[in-house]
């Protein structure tokens, strides 16, 4: 039985995010780890979906399972240079809107503490504005979304 290249890539992506969650949960023992992993997944899928929208060739996101650290990346090939900033900012837009949605639902359901969700939102904005994604879209003059 031969497995396609896309299926292998999807399996690697799935296993890497599960490993990331398992390693960090075994250290921290808090359900917030799974929420952080979900936010990272949504962030990387934002890059993936928008690059697909611009007819590029993205790979499935890969997550590096390190203790106390969440790293994910998506390789994008054949992307028009004018769309690079839009793909870069898509991750932060997807994840911030997802975090705000969780905060809204949490207001009624009261599952997580507001402080932990606000901290996640702050860290998402801080690391993406001053991190590697931020360098890409701060240099851009305009966005194409």
Backbone as a ProteinNet text record, in pm:
[ID]
protein_1_A
[PRIMARY]
XXXXXXXXXXXXXXXXXXXXXXXXXXXXXXXXXXXXXXXXXXXXXXXXXXXXXXXXXXXXXXXXXXXXXXXXXXXXXXXXXXXXXXXXXXXXXXXXXXXXXXXXXXXXXXXXXXXXXXXXXXXXXXXXXXXXXXXXXXXXXXXXX
[TERTIARY]
84.1	0	89.1	67.5	148.1	70.3	136.5	74.6	121.5	27.8	62.5	147.5	211.5	297.4	216.1	96.6	9.1	-36.6	-66.6	-109.8	3.7	126.2	241.5	262.6	251.1	268.6	161.9	38.1	-70.4	-46.3	3.1	30.9	143.8	246.6	357.3	307.4	224.9	168.4	83.7	-0.6	-86.8	-5.7	92.1	175.4	257.9	306.2	388.8	306.9	182.6	101.6	57.7	33.3	-0.7	119.4	239	359.6	382.4	359.8	373.8	280.5	155.4	57.9	93.6	134.1	164.9	286.1	390.9	511.6	481.8	414.4	386.7	284	187.3	90	154.9	250.5	317.3	401.1	440.5	518.2	426.1	329.3	247	123	61.6	-59.6	-176	-198.4	-309.3	-377.2	-509.8	-579.9	-550	-491	-456.8	-353	-276.1	-177.4	-248.4	-360.1	-433.9	-494.5	-534.9	-586.9	-476.3	-358.9	-245.5	-209.1	-212.5	-183.1	-287.7	-411.5	-518.9	-500.4	-461.5	-437.2	-321.8	-216.5	-103.8	-147.6	-230.9	-282.2	-365.3	-452.6	-535.4	-447.2	-343.4	-250.2	-184.5	-131.9	-63.8	-161.4	-283.3	-382.8	-425.5	-414.6	-439.8	-342.3	-214.2	-114.4	-147.3	-182.5	-210.1	-329.6	-439.5	-563.1	-545.8	-483.7	-467.4	-367.2	-263.9	-170.7	-238.2	-327.5	-407.1	-498.6	-553.7	-640.1	-566.3	-438.7	-357.3	-288.9	-337.9	-290.1	-142.2	-95.5	40.9	38.4	154	165.6	217.1	126.5	172.9	182.7	272.7	277	188.8	152.8	80.3	173.4	118.7	205.2	281.3	403.2	485.6	504.2	491.7	504.4	624.1	708.1	827.5	794.6	790.9	754.6	871.3	872.5	973.3	903.9	968.1	906.4	894.3	780.5	749.9	756.2	756.2	770.1	683.5	618	534.3	583.3	634.2	684.7	613.5	565	501.9	543.5	548.9	579.9	512.5	484.7	422.1	508.4	554.1	632.1	536.5	565.6	480.9	569.3	536.2	609.5	520.2	583.8	515.7	416.4	453.9	369.1	416.9	322.9	353.9	405.5	518.1	575	479.4	383.5	290	193.6	183.3	91.8	162.1	294.3	367.2	321.5	300.9	257.4	117.9	31.1	-104.4	-103.8	-19.1	-8.1	52.5	149.2	212.6	113.9	32.5	-60.4	-183.5	-208.8	-326	-320.1	-202.1	-189.4	-235.2	-189.2	-227.1	-375.5	-428.8	-571	-659.2	-623.1	-700.6	-694.5	-573.7	-561.2	-622.2	-604.3	-663	-815.5	-871.6	-1017.5	-1067.5	-990.8	-1028.1	-1020.4	-914.7	-901	-1015.4	-1048.6	-1160.1	-1292.1	-1310.1	-1429.6	-1435	-1321.6	-1315.7	-1343.7	-1290.3	-1315.6	-1464.5	-1529	-1671.6	-1751.4	-1720.1	-1788.9	-1756.5	-1633.3	-1593.1	-1665.3	-1705.6	-1780	-1910.1	-1973.1	-2099	-2078.5	-1975.3	-1955.1	-1859.8	-1770.3	-1675.2	-1593.6	-1526.6	-1443.4	-1300.3	-1244.7	-1107.7	-1111.5	-1003.1	-996.8	-972.6	-1031.1	-1014.6	-868.3	-798	-656.6	-573.1	-596.9	-518	-548.9	-675.9	-710.1	-655.6	-661.4	-606.3	-454.9	-388.5	-243.3	-208.8	-286.4	-263.8	-282.1	-386.1	-409.6	-293.4	-247.3	-134.8	-9.2	21	141.1	132	13.7	-6.3	23.3	-30.3	-5.4	140.9	196.8	335	434.5	427.2	524.1	506.4	385.8	365.3	394.7	376.9	410.8	561.8	626.8	770.5	851	782.9	851.6	874.3	891.7	926.2	813.5	687.1	576.6	568.8	591.8	583.2	684.3	803.1	905.1	854.7	787.7	738.4	630.3	533.1	423.8	447.7	544.2	577.9	650.5	728.5	802.2	713.1	600.3	511.6	438.1	415.6	344.9	193.7	147	3	-26.1	-149	-194	-295.3	-304.6	-394.4	-518.6	-544.7	-667	-780.5
-117.4	0	124.3	210.3	330.8	451.2	531.1	649.4	771.6	860.9	979.7	1077.5	1167	1266.1	1358.6	1398.5	1484.1	1412.4	1283.6	1206.6	1193.5	1171.5	1165.1	1297.9	1405.5	1539	1566.5	1527.1	1545.3	1463.1	1340.7	1254.4	1312.1	1366	1427.8	1549.9	1629.4	1747.5	1707.1	1608	1562.4	1506.5	1424.5	1365.9	1471.3	1571.5	1674	1760.9	1790.8	1872.7	1790.5	1661.9	1577.4	1561.7	1549.3	1540	1668.8	1782	1912	1920.7	1883.1	1888.3	1788.1	1668.1	1564.9	1601.7	1652.2	1688.9	1801.4	1904.6	2017.5	1983.7	1897.4	1859	1772.9	1688.5	1605.6	1689.4	1808	1896.8	1989.1	2049.5	2152.9	2096	1991.7	1929.4	2027.2	2101.8	2195.9	2190.5	2198.1	2196.2	2318.5	2421.6	2539.9	2505.4	2399.6	2355.2	2316.9	2247.8	2207.6	2329.2	2427.7	2551.1	2625.9	2634.3	2698	2624.1	2492.5	2412.2	2436.6	2447.5	2476.9	2614.6	2713.5	2847.8	2847.4	2772.5	2762.7	2695.4	2592.3	2523.8	2618.9	2696.6	2792.6	2897.6	2942.2	3040	2985.9	2866.1	2806.8	2775.4	2735	2710.2	2839.8	2952	3081.5	3107.2	3078.4	3090.9	2996.4	2872.8	2769.8	2809	2848.7	2878.4	2999.9	3105.1	3225.1	3200.8	3122.4	3092.7	3005.7	2916.7	2841.1	2934.7	3033.8	3132.5	3207	3234.6	3304.7	3208.8	3086.1	2984.7	2949.4	2952.8	2910	2760.5	2705.8	2564	2549.2	2558	2546.5	2400.5	2375.1	2243.5	2249.4	2132.9	2132.1	2184	2248.1	2302.7	2192.2	2223.9	2134.8	2201.6	2123.9	2175.4	2108.1	2188.4	2135.7	2116.8	1991.3	1964.8	1987.6	2103	2137.4	2168	2137.7	2170.8	2321.9	2365.7	2506.1	2598.3	2543.2	2625.5	2567.9	2653	2609	2676.1	2597.1	2649.1	2576.3	2652.2	2594.1	2673	2604.8	2676	2607.1	2687.1	2640.5	2686.6	2594	2630.3	2664.7	2773.8	2816.5	2834.8	2763.2	2775.4	2842.2	2903.6	2966.2	3074.2	3153.3	3262.7	3392	3463.4	3591.7	3686.5	3756.3	3843.2	3948.8	3993	4094.3	4039	3905.7	3844.6	3794.9	3808.4	3757	3820.4	3949.9	4017.5	3971.6	3948.6	3903.1	3764.1	3677.4	3542.2	3549	3637.5	3650.5	3701.2	3798.5	3854.9	3765.2	3674.1	3586.8	3501.6	3455.6	3373.4	3446.5	3568.7	3645.4	3682.7	3713.8	3747.8	3628.3	3510.7	3390.1	3359.4	3361.5	3321.6	3424.8	3552.1	3653.8	3649.1	3632.1	3622	3495.5	3388	3265.3	3284.7	3351.9	3377.9	3467	3570	3657.4	3581.6	3490	3405.8	3316.7	3257.8	3174.7	3260.3	3382.4	3471.6	3505.7	3528	3557.4	3437.5	3318.6	3198.9	3171.7	3200	3177.1	3271.6	3386	3480	3415.3	3336.8	3272.2	3136	3062.5	2927	2919.6	3017	3026.5	2897.5	2855.8	2736.4	2772.8	2874.1	2917.9	3052.4	3082.7	3213.6	3320.6	3437	3547.5	3588.8	3582	3621	3533.4	3403.4	3315.1	3340.1	3362.7	3391.4	3526.5	3625.4	3756.5	3748.3	3668.2	3649.2	3583.2	3484.6	3418.8	3518.6	3599.6	3701.5	3800.2	3846.8	3940.1	3876.6	3753.8	3687.1	3662.2	3627.5	3607.2	3735.8	3845.6	3974.3	4015.4	4002.9	4046.1	3967.2	3834.7	3753.6	3763	3786.6	3796.5	3934.8	4037.4	4171.1	4192.8	4142.6	4161.6	4038.8	3930.7	3807.5	3800.3	3679.8	3660.8	3702.9	3677.1	3720.5	3872.5	3936.4	4081.2	4150.9	4095.2	4154.7	4157.1	4049.4	4041.6	4143.2	4157.7	4248.2	4391.8	4418.4	4558.2	4623.7	4545.1	4598.5	4619.6	4553.7	4562.9	4696.9	4746.8	4875.1	4856.8	4741.6	4719.2	4570.1	4539.5	4401.4	4377.6	4252.6	4224.7	4147	4135.7	4067.1	4166.4
0	0	0	-95.5	-108.5	-56.7	25	82.7	4.9	-26.9	-104.9	-22	-92.8	-27	63.3	18.4	99.7	226.6	214.8	331.1	432.4	384.5	474.6	544.7	469.6	527.2	632.4	605.9	702.4	828.7	812.1	927.7	1012.9	948.4	1022.1	1098.7	1033.6	1099.6	1220.2	1203.9	1313.2	1429.1	1397.8	1503.6	1575.8	1500.6	1565.3	1660.1	1625.7	1717.4	1838.7	1819.6	1933.9	2027.3	1970	2051.9	2130.1	2064.7	2131.2	2251.7	2232	2342	2452.4	2414.9	2514.2	2599.2	2534.7	2609.8	2707.6	2660.6	2749	2856.6	2825.5	2927.9	3035.4	2996.5	3096.9	3192.5	3151.6	3238.7	3319.4	3254	3317.4	3386.8	3334.7	3390.4	3401.5	3294.7	3293.7	3157.2	3155.1	3026.2	2939.4	2996.9	2919.2	2811.8	2832.3	2732.5	2603	2614.6	2495.2	2425	2502.8	2444.9	2370	2429.1	2361.5	2233.1	2238.2	2119.5	2011.8	2051.6	1956.6	1893.7	1973.1	1918.9	1819.5	1850.3	1757.5	1627.8	1639.2	1520.6	1434.1	1497.2	1423.5	1356.8	1426.4	1370.4	1243	1251.3	1135.1	1021.9	1056.4	952.2	883.8	954	891.5	777.9	803.8	697	581.4	615.9	515.1	427.6	489.9	415.9	324.6	374.9	292.7	180.5	204.9	94.8	-11.2	29.4	-68.1	-146.3	-78.4	-142.5	-253.3	-229.8	-329.6	-427.3	-438	-531.7	-513.5	-391.2	-361.4	-328.8	-299.2	-266.5	-123.2	-22.8	116.5	160	254.3	317	441.7	492.2	618.5	727.1	830	935.5	1007.9	1047.7	1127.8	1263.7	1368.9	1504.8	1570.2	1632.3	1697.5	1844.9	1891	2030.4	2125.7	2190	2289.5	2421.8	2534.4	2663	2683.1	2732.1	2762.8	2641.8	2523.3	2404.8	2293.6	2221	2109.7	1982.6	1891.8	1765.6	1652.5	1557.6	1439.6	1317.3	1205	1081	964.2	862.7	740.2	623.6	543.6	425.2	312.2	242.7	131.4	9.2	-97.5	-223.2	-327.6	-425.5	-538.9	-496.6	-398.9	-354	-418.5	-476.7	-537.1	-428.4	-451.7	-347.8	-293.2	-373.4	-323.5	-219.2	-208.2	-111.3	15.1	23.8	139.4	270.2	269.8	392.7	434.4	338	369.4	430.2	377.4	433.4	573.2	592.4	723.9	828.5	794.6	892.4	912	820.1	832.3	958	994.9	1114.7	1238.9	1253.2	1371.9	1368.7	1252	1243.6	1277.9	1226.6	1257.3	1406.8	1463.6	1604	1699.2	1671.4	1759	1751.9	1634.1	1625.4	1696.1	1688.5	1758.6	1910.8	1957.9	2101.3	2150.5	2073.7	2113.4	2115.4	2022.7	2020.6	2145	2180.9	2302.3	2425.8	2428.1	2542	2554.6	2441.4	2442.9	2495.5	2445.7	2494.4	2641.1	2679.2	2817.2	2913.8	2866.2	2949.9	2998.6	2911.5	2947.8	3013.9	2971.2	3022.1	3141	3152.8	3263.2	3281.3	3175.6	3179.8	3219.5	3154.9	3180.7	3253.2	3321.5	3386.6	3281	3304.4	3210.9	3202.6	3312.8	3315.6	3223.7	3224.9	3138.4	2991	2957	2817.8	2772.8	2859.5	2825.6	2809.1	2892.2	2880.2	2747.5	2708.2	2579.3	2465.7	2472.9	2369.9	2363.4	2479.2	2483.1	2424.7	2463.5	2411.9	2261.9	2214.9	2070.6	1994.6	2042.8	1976.6	1989.2	2107.7	2131	2046.3	2051.5	1978.7	1827.5	1782.2	1637.8	1583.5	1663.4	1615.1	1619	1723.4	1735.3	1695	1655.7	1615.6	1465.9	1415.6	1274.3	1180.2	1216.2	1130.7	1125.1	1236.9	1243.7	1154.3	1143.3	1056	913.4	870.9	733.7	705.1	794.5	758.2	801.1	888.5	919.6	803.4	727	612.6	491.1	487.6	370.7	371.8	253.3	239.4	238.8	185.4	176	186.5	216.3	225.8	115.3	71.3	-40.3	0.6	129.1	171.4	173
[MASK]
+++++++++++++++++++++++++++++++++++++++++++++++++++++++++++++++++++++++++++++++++++++++++++++++++++++++++++++++++++++++++++++++++++++++++++++++++

